[in-house]
Amino acid sequence: MFAALKMLCVYVLLGVPAGLIGIPLTLLTRDIGWMYRVGTRIAHLGLKAAGIRIDLQGMENVPAGQACIFMSNHVSNLDPPVLVPLVPGRASVMLKAELMKIPVLGPAMRMGKYVPVERNGSRAGAIASIRAATDAIKSGLHMVVFAEGTRSRTGRLLPFKKGPFHLAVATGAPIVPVAIWGTESMMQKGSTKVMPGVAHVRFLPVIEPAAFADRDELMRVVRSTIASALPVEMRPLDDEVEEA
């Protein structure tokens, strides 16, 4: 629990003042760049305080000067603070709508064009999320997406949701597949305990949506690319694809 407390202390002691200063500053200047840079730096410092080290490979696979969709597997609540600060430039994130209700953090995420995703599965909610994400990408932001839609309890890659691939086809934005592992043992689903360790992140070769005949084929290739980069025990046991 000490690692979790250290991380929480960093987030509260640095994050709250940063939000209280950054939100009014952003409203005044209409520029969220300062708050985004400070926020990602605080996220990194929180991980460091908890004894979490990051092993990143594949930065050379990220296209320069293009808004991309970073599409990752998801095994822990630690994945977003691990991944987002590693994305070059500025990124938006597709995340659970409930997170937008967190004091200070919620308003900051809305100002940063983070995209809330409703978990009720409604078609109207899904369309609204895709539209908001499309707007973020067209404004020049990268998009970070956890394609399974939820964290894997076992660590094995789950079926992918189709929503992110609607987004990729609609925008034509290059997909950077991302494989993350190590975080599943540092903070398991349903637990508040954080353990020190190494988070492994791999940015894999870019995949162009336009090169595929349809969305389903694109999804299969992205999923198999991520699966092949994961440790054997985290690879899926089947090729099931989930509707979204």
Backbone torsions as a table, in degrees:
resi	resn	phi	psi	omega
1	MET	NA	-20.7	-178.3
2	PHE	-62.9	-37.4	179.4
3	ALA	-63.3	-43.4	179.3
4	ALA	-63.9	-40.3	179.6
5	LEU	-65.6	-39.9	177.6
6	LYS	-62.5	-44.3	179.7
7	MET	-63.9	-44.1	179.5
8	LEU	-62.0	-40.6	178.5
9	CYS	-60.2	-43.2	178.7
10	VAL	-62.8	-45.6	-177.4
11	TYR	-65.0	-39.1	-179.2
12	VAL	-75.7	-49.4	-174.7
13	LEU	-67.6	-31.7	179.2
14	LEU	-101.2	-37.9	-174.3
15	GLY	-69.9	-43.6	-178.5
16	VAL	-63.1	-50.8	176.8
17	PRO	-59.9	-38.7	179.4
18	ALA	-62.2	-40.1	178.4
19	GLY	-68.1	-42.0	-179.3
20	LEU	-65.0	-30.7	176.5
21	ILE	-86.1	-44.2	-171.9
22	GLY	-70.5	-37.0	-178.1
23	ILE	-64.7	-51.0	176.3
24	PRO	-62.0	-37.1	179.3
25	LEU	-63.2	-41.8	179.7
26	THR	-66.7	-41.2	177.5
27	LEU	-61.9	-34.5	-178.7
28	LEU	-76.0	-43.2	-174.2
29	THR	-95.6	-14.9	-174.6
30	ARG	61.7	23.6	-179.9
31	ASP	-127.4	113.5	-177.7
32	ILE	-92.1	0.8	-175.6
33	GLY	-54.4	-45.1	-178.5
34	TRP	-62.4	-46.6	-177.1
35	MET	-66.3	-36.1	178.9
36	TYR	-65.1	-46.1	-179.5
37	ARG	-63.0	-42.8	178.9
38	VAL	-65.6	-41.5	-178.8
39	GLY	-62.5	-44.2	179.8
40	THR	-69.5	-32.6	176.5
41	ARG	-66.3	-40.9	177.9
42	ILE	-64.8	-40.4	177.6
43	ALA	-58.2	-43.5	179.1
44	HIS	-65.6	-41.9	-179.2
45	LEU	-65.1	-35.4	177.6
46	GLY	-63.4	-42.6	176.7
47	LEU	-62.8	-43.1	-179.0
48	LYS	-62.7	-40.5	179.0
49	ALA	-63.0	-31.4	-179.5
50	ALA	-82.8	-0.2	178.9
51	GLY	83.4	22.5	-179.2
52	ILE	-98.5	121.2	177.7
53	ARG	-105.0	153.2	-175.3
54	ILE	-118.1	128.6	175.5
55	ASP	-108.4	101.4	-177.2
56	LEU	-107.1	132.4	172.8
57	GLN	-136.7	150.1	174.1
58	GLY	99.0	13.3	179.0
59	MET	-58.1	-27.1	179.1
60	GLU	-66.7	-13.6	179.9
61	ASN	-83.8	-7.3	-178.1
62	VAL	-85.6	119.1	179.6
63	PRO	-62.9	139.3	179.1
64	ALA	-84.3	140.2	173.2
65	GLY	73.4	16.8	178.9
66	GLN	-129.0	139.6	172.8
67	ALA	-75.7	123.5	-174.9
68	CYS	-118.9	162.2	171.9
69	ILE	-104.3	112.7	177.3
70	PHE	-89.0	109.2	-172.6
71	MET	-109.2	116.2	-169.9
72	SER	-124.2	157.2	165.2
73	ASN	-74.2	170.7	-172.9
74	HIS	-144.0	113.2	-177.1
75	VAL	-124.8	-3.6	-174.6
76	SER	-163.1	154.3	172.7
77	ASN	-64.8	-13.5	178.1
78	LEU	-78.5	-14.6	-175.3
79	ASP	-58.8	-47.5	180.0
80	PRO	-60.3	-49.3	178.9
81	PRO	-67.2	-21.5	173.5
82	VAL	-74.7	-48.7	-170.1
83	LEU	-79.2	-47.5	-170.9
84	VAL	-57.7	-44.9	178.9
85	PRO	-64.3	-16.8	-179.7
86	LEU	-83.6	-18.1	-178.8
87	VAL	-73.8	124.7	-177.9
88	PRO	-66.9	146.5	-178.6
89	GLY	76.2	-143.4	-177.7
90	ARG	-118.7	141.3	-176.5
91	ALA	-128.8	149.5	166.4
92	SER	-100.5	166.8	-178.9
93	VAL	-137.3	136.3	169.7
94	MET	-86.8	119.6	-173.7
95	LEU	-143.0	168.0	-179.8
96	LYS	-58.7	134.6	-177.4
97	ALA	-60.0	-30.0	-178.2
98	GLU	-60.5	-29.1	-177.9
99	LEU	-66.9	-22.0	179.0
100	MET	-70.4	-10.9	-179.0
101	LYS	-89.5	-6.1	-179.3
102	ILE	-68.5	129.1	179.4
103	PRO	-56.6	143.6	-179.6
104	VAL	66.9	-56.2	-177.4
105	LEU	-65.4	-42.1	-178.9
106	GLY	-58.6	-54.4	177.5
107	PRO	-59.3	-36.6	178.7
108	ALA	-64.1	-40.5	179.6
109	MET	-67.8	-37.7	177.6
110	ARG	-63.9	-40.3	178.7
111	MET	-66.9	-28.2	179.3
112	GLY	-85.7	9.3	179.9
113	LYS	63.7	29.5	170.8
114	TYR	-66.7	148.1	-170.6
115	VAL	-108.1	113.6	177.8
116	PRO	-75.0	138.9	178.2
117	VAL	-119.3	120.5	178.5
118	GLU	-73.6	138.7	-177.7
119	ARG	-91.8	1.4	-177.3
120	ASN	-82.0	-4.9	175.3
121	GLY	76.0	13.6	-178.6
122	SER	-71.0	144.5	179.9
123	ARG	-65.3	-40.1	179.9
124	ALA	-62.4	-41.6	178.6
125	GLY	-64.7	-40.8	179.6
126	ALA	-64.6	-41.6	179.5
127	ILE	-64.3	-41.7	179.4
128	ALA	-62.5	-40.1	179.3
129	SER	-64.9	-43.9	-179.8
130	ILE	-64.0	-40.4	178.9
131	ARG	-63.3	-43.6	179.8
132	ALA	-65.0	-40.6	179.1
133	ALA	-67.6	-38.5	177.1
134	THR	-61.5	-42.9	178.2
135	ASP	-61.8	-41.4	179.2
136	ALA	-63.2	-43.8	-179.7
137	ILE	-66.2	-42.2	-179.9
138	LYS	-66.0	-23.1	176.8
139	SER	-81.8	-1.5	176.6
140	GLY	103.0	3.0	-179.6
141	LEU	-85.8	145.3	166.2
142	HIS	-71.2	159.6	175.6
143	MET	-122.8	129.4	175.7
144	VAL	-103.0	124.7	-175.9
145	VAL	-131.1	133.3	171.5
146	PHE	-99.5	100.4	-163.8
147	ALA	-66.5	-18.9	178.6
148	GLU	-76.0	-19.3	178.7
149	GLY	83.3	-10.8	178.0
150	THR	-160.1	168.3	178.8
151	ARG	-80.0	142.1	176.3
152	SER	-79.2	129.0	178.7
153	ARG	-73.7	-30.8	-176.1
154	THR	-95.8	-14.6	-174.3
155	GLY	94.6	-19.5	179.0
156	ARG	-72.6	145.7	-178.9
157	LEU	-63.8	127.2	-179.5
158	LEU	-89.2	169.5	171.9
159	PRO	-58.3	149.5	-179.8
160	PHE	-90.5	148.1	169.6
161	LYS	-78.2	152.4	-177.8
162	LYS	-87.0	-19.2	-177.3
163	GLY	-51.9	-49.0	-179.6
164	PRO	-59.7	-26.3	-178.7
165	PHE	-83.8	-27.5	167.5
166	HIS	-59.3	-44.4	180.0
167	LEU	-61.3	-45.7	-178.5
168	ALA	-62.2	-44.2	-179.6
169	VAL	-67.6	-40.7	-177.6
170	ALA	-65.9	-37.4	-176.3
171	THR	-96.4	-23.4	-175.3
172	GLY	72.7	9.4	-177.4
173	ALA	-68.0	137.2	177.5
174	PRO	-59.7	141.8	176.7
175	ILE	-98.7	127.1	171.8
176	VAL	-103.8	101.7	177.6
177	PRO	-65.2	141.7	-178.5
178	VAL	-129.3	131.0	174.3
179	ALA	-111.1	126.8	178.3
180	ILE	-122.9	133.7	170.9
181	TRP	-150.4	164.1	-174.8
182	GLY	104.2	-36.4	-179.0
183	THR	-69.8	-24.1	-178.6
184	GLU	-63.3	-26.4	179.1
185	SER	-94.2	-10.5	-179.7
186	MET	-91.6	-29.2	175.9
187	MET	-154.1	102.3	-175.8
188	GLN	-82.1	157.0	178.8
189	LYS	-60.9	131.7	179.9
190	GLY	88.1	-2.1	-178.5
191	SER	-115.1	149.8	175.5
192	THR	-101.9	-1.9	-179.3
193	LYS	-76.3	140.2	176.9
194	VAL	-122.7	131.1	178.5
195	MET	-113.6	141.3	175.3
196	PRO	-63.2	156.2	178.7
197	GLY	166.7	-166.2	-178.4
198	VAL	-114.6	125.4	174.7
199	ALA	-95.6	119.8	-180.0
200	HIS	-95.3	126.8	-179.6
201	VAL	-127.9	129.1	178.4
202	ARG	-124.0	118.2	169.4
203	PHE	-86.6	118.1	-173.2
204	LEU	-97.0	164.8	-177.8
205	PRO	-54.2	140.8	-174.3
206	VAL	-63.9	147.1	177.0
207	ILE	-121.9	125.5	-178.1
208	GLU	-92.8	119.8	179.9
209	PRO	-56.5	-34.9	-176.7
210	ALA	-64.8	-15.4	-177.6
211	ALA	-82.0	-0.8	-174.8
212	PHE	-118.0	146.6	-175.6
213	ALA	-68.7	-35.1	-179.6
214	ASP	-151.1	172.3	-176.3
215	ARG	-64.7	-39.1	-177.3
216	ASP	-64.6	-39.8	178.0
217	GLU	-65.4	-41.9	177.3
218	LEU	-58.7	-44.9	-179.3
219	MET	-62.7	-42.2	179.9
220	ARG	-61.7	-41.8	-178.2
221	VAL	-68.8	-42.9	179.1
222	VAL	-62.5	-44.3	-178.4
223	ARG	-64.4	-42.9	-179.5
224	SER	-68.7	-31.9	177.7
225	THR	-65.2	-46.1	178.7
226	ILE	-65.9	-44.0	-178.7
227	ALA	-58.8	-41.3	-176.7
228	SER	-68.3	-21.2	-179.9
229	ALA	-89.6	-11.9	-179.2
230	LEU	-84.2	157.1	171.7
231	PRO	-56.3	151.5	-175.3
232	VAL	-53.9	-40.8	-176.2
233	GLU	-70.5	-8.2	179.0
234	MET	-106.0	-2.5	179.8
235	ARG	-76.2	150.5	-177.4
236	PRO	-67.2	155.2	178.9
237	LEU	-92.3	-8.1	-179.3
238	ASP	-149.4	179.2	-178.6
239	ASP	-111.5	27.7	-178.4
240	GLU	-64.0	143.2	176.0
241	VAL	-121.8	133.6	-176.3
242	GLU	-99.3	139.5	175.8
243	GLU	-74.8	152.7	176.7
244	ALA	-133.5	NA	NA
